[in-house]
Amino acid sequence: MYTSLFDVFSIGIGPSSSHTMGPMRAAALFVADLAADGRLSRTSRVQAELYGSLALTGEGHGTPGAVIHGLLGLDAETLDLNRNYIEQVRSSCTLELGGEHTIPFTPSRDIVLSKAITLPEHSNGMCLRAWNAAGILLHEEYFFSIGGGAVRRRSEMGQSSDETSRRVPYEFNTCAELMELCRRENITIAGAVRCNEASLRPAQLVSYRVRHLCKTMSDAIERGISTPGTLPGELKLTRRAPIIYKRLEKLFHDNRTDALTIIDWINLWAFAVAEENAAGGRVVTAPTMGSAGVLPAVLRYYERYGHKESPFSLEGGREVFLLTASAICSLYRANASISGAEVGCQGEVGVACSMAAAGLAAAMGGTNEQIENAAEIAMEHNLGLTCDPICGLVQVPCIERNAIGAVKAVNATRLALRGDGSHYVSLDSVIATMYETGRNLHSDYKETAQGGLATNALTC
């Protein structure tokens, strides 16, 4: 099943695509349903009940605040990052439903964390309810945040989205099918994705939106580098990206060289985005927000260093990078998962690493076989990676994992490009193994903050 590039990469507010972006979208959909049926003006109370992982790590992942943003009818790309909408609701105990209808709302009462309940469809479940002044239930809907910001209603579970279910010229479910169609049509992986996207929307719009995604990634790096201070939450972590940047700039101005300084820069760029995400900033899912720092860091590496040996223009290379990375993500979404709550962090940082390695290999002029090899190497060495955030915050170990994942992606690409593309382990077999491993992981290690580092390193 083909997943559109613009379903893989979407812009949202951190710190978590499944726990922040998804619930925000679900709440906005719920309000839209009320408005469409003329029930918005008759609504006197709304309640959001969170289950499973959404409840267990909801506070740390910012889920209650995301629900508020959605109920207010806010859009992630346009909301004012300098305005504290959540605090306004908490202090006034009122909420402008859909931005137009004021109702009483107390977050501590109207957002319920049902930590002991996990819905059978998915571990990231939530239910939204609306009542009128007489206490009569007007509307109830169950939603599931399935990863990467994607949301499904209970009736839609197991179905593809409307956009991705539309027919495209090059359908593929496995990497083997993707490689075969590329051989048959004599095209690159990026070429196949470009044709598919151009069948869904005008080709010029595809290029424009790709440039917009690249700019959003770059903006997140720059904000992360230039914003000092402490990250929100109980850990009170100091933002490290500005500190690392000042040290690297001093080394540059002092004309001191180190063969491994490039790694320091990759670490910096990944830290910058991951910290911006942890602070509730605007980032691009790649494929999730918890892993949002990996791909921008590797893309910046390509722009600064790799492009010198690339056959593409800088803009052309960026586009090839994202087109290829989205194809790899499509394979994981079709055959495994990108949800930490379902398969652990191998589904987030692991998939991001695999996507970034493939994208970089493509932008560097690698063959389709070398691209597959890069993606396979990157995931093979992320198998079994747990999701065990301390205090439920997308901070420790998440931020460092983004940096390690970015460096690992560059290394995987270099290994693949030094070979001829032949490899013993296929990407399909690694994806199957990742999913099998994730299914076998104990729930304590799947974004519940009930095991691993979350309990052994620190108690909140």
N, C-alpha and C positions, 0 to 999 in steps of 0.2 A: 504494500500500500504506500503510495507516494504521499509525503507530507510536504506541503509548500514551504519554501524558504521563509516566508513571512509568518508561518506558524511556528517554525523553529526559532527564529529570531524575532522577538517582540520587545517593545519598550515598556518598562514598568518601574514601580517604586519598590525598593528593597525593604526587608532583607531576604525574602524568600519567595520564589515564584510559586511554589505549591502552597505555602502558608500565608503569603501576603497578596501576591498578584492574583492568584486563583480565587480566594475568598472575596477580594475586592470586586472582581468581575462577576462572581456569583451574586453578591449583594446588589450590584448594579442591574443585573438581569432580572432579579426579583422585583426591584422597583419599577423597571420597565414593564414587567408583566402587570403590575398593579395599575400603572398609568394607561396601558393599552386597553384594559378592561373597564376603565372608569372607576377603579376602586381606590386610587391613590388619595383622593380628597376625602374618602370615607374612612380612611385608616386612622386609628387613634393610638395604636400601639404596635410595635414590631419587636420580634425576638429572634436572635440568632443562636442556635444550639450547635456547638462544635463537638465532634466525636474523634476518637482514636488519636492519631498523631497530631491533628489540628488542635485538640484539647490539651494533650500532654506537653507540647512545646509551643503552644499558641502564644503565651505571653512573651516568651523569649524571641519568637519569630515575628512578633508584631501583628498577629492575626486579628485581635480585637480592633486595633486601629485601622487595619485594612477593611474590615467589615464596615466600620464607620465611614471611611472614605467612599466605599461602594454605595452605602445607603444615601449618602449625600449626593450621589450622582456624579462624582468627580472622575476625570479622565487622567490616567497616569502620565500622558505626554504633555498635558497642559496645566495640571494643578501647580500652584505656587509652592515651591519647596521651602520658602521662607515663612510661610504661614502655618501656624499650628492649629489645624482644623480639629484635631482630636481633643486638645485641651479646651477649645471653645465649647465643644459638646459636653465634656465632663464638667466644666465649671457652670454651665447654664442649665444642665440636665434637660436640654431640648435638642432636637435635631431637625433640620430642614430636609425632609424626605424628598429625594429627587431634586433638591435645591429649590423646592417651591411650596412644600406643605409642612408646616411646623407641627411636631408632635413631642410629647414628653419622652425623654430617653435617658436612662441611667445605665451607662455601660456595665457597671458591676452587677446590675440586676437583669438587664436585657440581653447580655451576651453570656451565655451559659456554657461552661466548660465541663462536658460530660466525659471525664477521663476514663471511666470504667467501661465505657461503651465503644465498641468498634463495629461499624456497619459492615455487613458481609461483602458489599460491592467493592469497597476500597478503604484503606486506612485513613484517607483524608476526606472524611465526610462531614457534611453540615446540613442543618435544616433551618429554613427561614419561614417565619409565620407572621401573619398580620391579622389584627382584630379591629373591629369597629368599636364605637363608644359603648355599645351594649354588651361587649365582650364576646360577640359572635365571630368565629373564625372566618375571615374573608379569603385567605389564601395560604397554602402551605406547599413548600417545594423543597425536595432534597437535592443537594448538589454534591459533586465530587470533584476535588482538585487533583487531577491525575498526573501532574508534573508539567514543568515548563510554562506554567500559567494557564494551561488548558483546563477548561471546566466542562463537565457533563452533568446534565440532569439525570435523575434516576432512570428515566425512560430511555435515555440515550447511551447508557453504559454499554460498551461493546461495539458502538457504532463509530464511524469516522465523522469528522466535521463536514459541514456542507461544502466548504471550499475544497478540502482534500479529496472528497468523494467525487468531484467532477472529473471527467475523463481528461487525461493529459496524453500527449504523444508517446511518452516513454514511461510506462508503468513498470515498476519493479518491486519485488518483495524481499529479495535477497541480494547479497553482493554478487553472487554468481550470476544472477539474472542481469544485474546492472553491468557487469563486465562483459557479458555476452552481447547485450544490445549495443554497447559501445564498440565492440569489435565488429559487429554486423553493420552498424551505421557509420563506422569509421569516425567516431566522435570521442571527445573527452568526457569525463564525468561532469565537468562544469558545463560543457556544451549541451549535454542531455538535460541538465537542470534548467539551463537558460531557455531551451525550447519549451519545457514544461511550464515555466513561469510566464513566458510570452503567450502561452495559450490561455492563461488565466487572467491576464491583464496586459495592456499595451507594453511593448518592449521598452519604450522610453521610461515608462513608469517604474518598471523593474529596476533599471539602472539608477533612477532617481532615488528610489527607496533603499537600494543597497548603499548608495552614498550617504543617505540619511542615517542608516544604521552605523556605518563606519564613523561618521561624525559624532554620533551619540556615544559610541565606545571611546573615541578619542577625548571627548569632553569629560567623560567619567574619569579617565586617567588624569587629566589636567586638574580637575577639582580635587581628586584624591591626593595629588602631589602638593597642592597649595593650601589645603585645609588642615590646620593643626588642631589639637584638642583631644578630647576623650570621647570614646564611642559610648553610645547609650547602653544602659543595662548594668547589672550588678557587678560585672567584672571590672568596670572602670578602666578599660584598656586605653592606653595612649595610642593615638594614631601614629604608626611608624613610618608611613610613606614619606611625609614631609622631612623627617629626620634622615632617612636613607638618601633622599634626593639631595639634601644639603651636603652630605658627606661625599656623594658621587660628584657633585659639582665642584667641590673643593679639590678632589683628586684631579679632576679635569683641568682646573685652573692652575694647579700646582705642577701640571705636566707629568704626573706620576702615572705609570702604566702597569697594567696587570693583565695577563692573557685571559683571566677569568672575569674581568670586569663586565663583560657582556652579560654574564649570568646575573650579576648584581642589578643590571638595568632591567632584565626580564623579571627578576624578583620584585623590583620596585613597581613596575607597571602593573603586575598582578596584585600586589598589595594595595596599590592606589585604588583600583576598581573594587576589590573585595572590601576594603574599608569604607568606601563610599556606599557600597551596597549595605553594609552592616549599619551604617548611619541613617539608612532610609532614603538614600539618594536615588537618582534616576539612572538606571543601567539597562543593558540589553540582556535578555535571557540567552544563554549560550552554553548548554541548552536550558540551564536554570539560573536563578539568581545566586544560589549558593556557590555556583561554579562560574559566575559571570566574569571573573578576572582572568581566566586562563586564555581564552581566545583573543581578547583585546591585547594582552601582553605579547602573545605570539605574533599577532598582526603588526604590532608596533616594532617587534624584532625584525619582521620582514621589511617594513618600511625603512628602518634605519640601517640594517645590515644585509639582510638576504636579498633585497631588491637589486643590489649591485651585480648579482649573478643571475638575475631573473630575465627570461626572454620577453617579459611583458612590461608595458608602461606601468607606472606606479598605480594609477587608477584601475587599469586593466587587471593588474595583479591582485589588487584588493577584491575586485569582483570575482575573479576566479577562486580566490581563497574562500569567500563566503559561499559561493555556489557549491563548491566541492564539499565544504564542511557541512552544509545543510543536507546533502545527499547521504552522508555518513550518519547524521543524526536520524534521518528518515528510516534507516535500517534498524537502528536501536529502538526507535519508537514502534516499529512494526513487529519486531521479534523479541523485544525485551522490555525495558522500561528506563525512563530518565528520572524516576521519582526516588529520592532517598528514603522515603517512607515505605517504599515497596521493595527496593533491592539494595539499599545502603548507598554510601557515597560513591561506589563504583558506577552507579547510574548517573551521578552528577559530575564530580571532578573527573572520574574515569572516562565518561563519554565526552566531556569537554576536551580532555587530553587527546582522545582519539580523533575528534573532529578537527582540532587545531593542527595536529600532526598531518592529517590528510590535506587540509587547506594549505598549509605551508608547502608540502611536497608538490602540490599542484601549481602554486604560485611560483615555485622555483623551477618549473618546467618538467617535473617528473612525469613518467608514464602512468597510465591507469594502474598498472601492476605495482609500481613503486608507491603510488598513493594508497592502494589497499594495504600494502606491506606496512607503511607508516602507521596507518590507522590500527592495524592489528597489533603491532609492537606496542603502541601506546596503551591499548586496553589490556593486553596480556599481562602487563606489569602493574595493573591497577585492580586485578581480580581480587575479590574479597574485601575491598576497602569498605570499612564500616562507616555509618553515619551516627556519631555519638557526641553531639554538640554540648559542651559544658553550659549548664544553666539554661539549655534550650536556645542559646543565642547563636547566631550565625557568625561566630567570631573565633573561638578556639574549639577545634583545630582548623576550622574552615578557611580562615584567611591564609595561613601558611600553606595549607593544602593547595590553594589556588596557585601559589608561587611554585611549589614543587611540581604541580601538574603542568605548568607552562614550560618549565625547564625540561621536564621529561618529554613533552611534545616535541620540542626542538631537537632533542637527542634522538627520538624515534625517527624523525624526518631525516636526520643526518645519516643514521644507520641504513634507512631504506634507500636513500639516494646514492649511497656508496655501493649498493648492490644493483643487480640487473632486474629486480622486481620479482624474481622467483623466491618463494618462501614455503616452508613446510606447513605452517598453521594458517588456515584461511580465516578471513575476518568473520565469515558466517559461523565458524566453529567457536571463535572467541565470544561472539555475541551470545550464542547458545549457552556457553559455559558461564558467562556473566549472569545471565538470567537464572540459570539453574543454581548458581552460587547464591544469588540474591534471595531466591525462594527458600533456600535452606538456612539462611541467616536467621538467628534468633531475633525475635521482635525487639529485644533490648538494644540491638545494634542497627535499628532502622528508624532513626529520627524520632525516638521516643524519649531520649535523655534518661533512660533507665538502666543503662549499662555502659561498659567501656570507659572511655575518658570521662564521660559525663558523671560517673559515680566514683571512679578511682582517683581522678586527678583533683577534684574539688567538689565540695558539697555546697549548694546554694541555699 
